Amino acid sequence: MRQLSKLQTAIFAIGALLMVVGAVAALFWPNVAPYIFAPGAMAYVSMQMLQSYDGRNFVIRRLRRIMLISDVLLLLTALLMFVGNGNPLGMSWLSYLFLVRNNWVVLLLIAAVLQLYTTLRISAELEKEAKKC
């Protein structure tokens, strides 16, 4: 896998920290949380996209695709956090409560589980691949 530079690693870590702070801030300041989470998600996802894999290992390539799906879910989480602050879709209040409000938590949970799974599996596969050579 392509390694990130020190600056890119710092941006990656700051993005992850902003996502955590934004998710926790949603409990206390729901109107401010999306403005913290969204830049963090964009920084995290953009740096993760820069980590490419040019090898031929099918398992790692598949795991990278799953990680990209997780990245899209993180960005959709940020979008749903913004939509969850009001009713910009013009839906009835009851429909809005059932369909939109706080559903970003579900997407965040799915994205986090996929990120954890793929990160652990990719590192194990890279170690296995390094032992072969």
WONORPE-V811428 format. One record per pair of residues at least 12 apart in sequence whose ideal C-beta (glycine too) atoms are under 10 Angstrom apart, sorted by the first residue. I is the first residue (numbers start at 1). J is the second residue. D is the distance in Angstrom with one decimal. If there is no record, write none. Layout:
i j d
I J D
I J D
//
This chain:
i j d
1 51 5.6
1 52 7.3
1 53 5.1
1 54 8.6
1 55 8.2
1 60 7.7
1 64 8.5
1 122 7.2
1 123 9.3
1 125 9.9
1 126 6.5
2 50 7.1
2 51 5.6
2 52 5.0
2 53 7.4
2 54 7.5
3 50 9.9
3 51 7.7
4 47 6.3
4 48 9.1
4 50 6.4
4 51 6.3
5 47 10.0
5 50 9.2
7 47 9.7
8 43 9.8
8 46 9.2
8 47 5.4
8 50 6.3
8 51 8.8
9 47 7.8
10 43 9.9
10 47 9.3
11 43 5.2
11 44 8.4
11 46 7.9
11 47 5.4
11 50 9.6
12 43 7.2
12 44 6.3
12 45 9.8
12 46 8.9
12 47 3.9
12 48 7.1
12 50 8.9
12 51 8.8
13 43 9.3
13 44 8.9
13 47 9.0
14 39 9.3
14 40 7.4
14 43 6.3
14 44 8.6
14 47 9.5
15 39 7.6
15 40 4.7
15 41 7.0
15 42 7.3
15 43 3.1
15 44 3.4
15 45 7.7
15 46 8.0
15 47 6.5
15 48 8.8
15 74 9.7
16 40 7.0
16 41 9.5
16 43 8.4
16 44 5.4
16 47 9.3
16 48 9.8
16 115 9.7
17 36 9.9
17 40 7.0
17 43 9.7
17 44 9.3
18 35 10.0
18 36 5.7
18 37 6.9
18 38 8.7
18 39 6.0
18 40 2.6
18 41 7.9
18 42 9.4
18 43 7.0
18 44 8.0
19 36 8.3
19 37 5.7
19 38 9.1
19 39 9.2
19 40 4.0
19 41 5.6
19 42 9.9
19 43 8.8
19 44 6.1
19 45 9.7
19 74 7.3
19 77 8.7
19 78 8.6
19 108 8.5
19 111 9.7
19 112 9.4
20 36 9.5
20 37 9.0
20 40 7.9
21 33 8.6
21 36 5.5
21 37 8.0
21 40 7.4
22 34 7.1
22 35 7.9
22 36 3.7
22 37 2.7
22 38 7.4
22 39 8.5
22 40 5.8
22 41 8.0
22 77 9.5
22 78 8.2
22 81 7.6
22 108 9.9
23 36 8.8
23 37 6.3
23 40 9.2
23 77 8.6
23 81 8.8
23 104 8.9
23 105 8.4
23 108 6.4
23 112 9.3
24 36 9.3
24 37 9.7
25 37 7.7
26 81 6.9
26 84 8.6
26 85 9.9
26 102 8.4
26 104 8.1
26 105 8.3
26 108 9.5
30 81 8.4
30 84 7.6
30 85 6.5
30 102 9.0
31 85 5.7
31 86 9.1
32 85 9.6
33 78 9.9
33 81 6.1
33 82 9.6
33 84 9.3
33 85 8.6
33 104 9.5
34 77 9.5
34 78 6.4
34 79 8.7
34 80 8.9
34 81 3.9
34 82 4.6
34 83 9.0
34 84 8.0
34 85 6.6
34 104 8.7
35 78 9.8
35 81 9.1
35 82 8.6
35 85 10.0
36 78 9.9
36 81 9.5
37 74 9.0
37 77 7.4
37 78 5.4
37 81 5.7
37 82 9.2
37 104 8.7
37 108 8.9
38 74 9.8
38 75 8.4
38 77 9.1
38 78 4.0
38 79 8.1
38 81 7.2
38 82 7.2
39 78 8.7
40 74 9.1
40 78 8.4
41 71 8.6
41 73 9.8
41 74 4.7
41 75 5.8
41 76 9.4
41 77 6.9
41 78 4.6
41 79 9.4
41 81 9.3
41 108 9.6
41 111 9.2
42 74 9.1
42 75 7.3
42 78 7.6
44 71 8.0
44 74 6.9
44 75 9.7
44 115 9.4
45 67 10.0
45 68 9.0
45 70 9.1
45 71 4.4
45 72 8.2
45 73 9.9
45 74 5.9
45 75 6.1
45 78 9.4
46 71 9.0
48 64 9.6
48 67 6.8
48 68 8.3
48 70 8.9
48 71 5.9
48 74 9.2
48 115 8.8
48 119 9.9
49 67 9.5
49 68 7.6
49 71 7.0
51 64 8.5
51 67 8.9
51 122 9.5
52 64 8.0
53 67 10.0
53 122 8.2
53 125 9.9
53 126 8.9
55 125 9.7
55 126 9.0
55 129 7.1
56 129 9.7
57 122 9.7
57 125 6.4
57 126 8.5
57 128 8.8
57 129 5.8
57 132 9.7
58 125 10.0
59 121 7.7
59 122 8.7
59 124 9.6
59 125 5.3
59 128 9.0
59 129 9.2
60 118 9.6
60 121 8.5
60 122 5.9
60 125 5.0
60 126 7.0
60 128 9.7
60 129 7.5
62 118 9.3
62 121 9.4
62 125 9.8
63 114 9.8
63 117 8.3
63 118 4.8
63 119 8.9
63 120 9.7
63 121 5.4
63 122 5.0
63 124 9.9
63 125 7.0
64 118 7.6
64 122 7.3
65 118 9.2
66 114 5.9
66 115 9.3
66 117 7.6
66 118 5.2
66 121 8.8
66 122 9.6
67 111 9.9
67 114 7.1
67 115 6.9
67 117 9.1
67 118 4.4
67 119 7.8
67 121 9.7
67 122 7.6
68 114 9.9
68 118 9.4
69 110 9.3
69 111 8.6
69 114 6.7
69 118 9.3
70 107 10.0
70 110 7.8
70 111 4.7
70 112 8.1
70 113 8.4
70 114 3.8
70 115 5.0
70 116 9.3
70 117 8.8
70 118 6.8
70 119 9.7
71 111 7.8
71 114 9.2
71 115 8.5
72 107 9.7
72 111 8.5
73 106 9.7
73 107 5.1
73 108 7.8
73 109 9.5
73 110 5.8
73 111 3.8
73 112 9.1
73 114 7.2
73 115 9.1
74 107 7.9
74 108 7.5
74 110 9.8
74 111 4.8
74 112 8.6
74 114 9.5
74 115 8.1
75 107 9.5
75 111 9.2
76 103 10.0
76 104 8.1
76 107 5.6
76 108 9.5
76 110 10.0
76 111 8.4
77 103 9.4
77 104 4.8
77 105 8.4
77 106 9.0
77 107 4.5
77 108 4.7
77 109 9.4
77 110 9.1
77 111 6.3
77 112 9.5
78 104 7.9
78 107 9.4
78 108 9.4
79 104 8.2
79 107 9.2
80 100 7.1
80 101 9.3
80 102 8.6
80 103 5.9
80 104 3.7
80 105 8.9
80 106 9.0
80 107 6.3
80 108 8.9
81 102 9.2
81 103 9.9
81 104 4.9
81 105 9.5
81 107 9.5
81 108 8.9
82 104 9.1
83 96 9.3
83 100 5.7
83 101 8.8
83 103 9.1
83 104 8.3
84 96 9.2
84 100 6.1
84 101 5.4
84 102 5.9
84 103 7.4
84 104 5.9
84 105 9.4
85 101 9.4
86 100 9.9
86 101 9.9
87 100 7.9
87 101 8.8
88 100 9.4
//
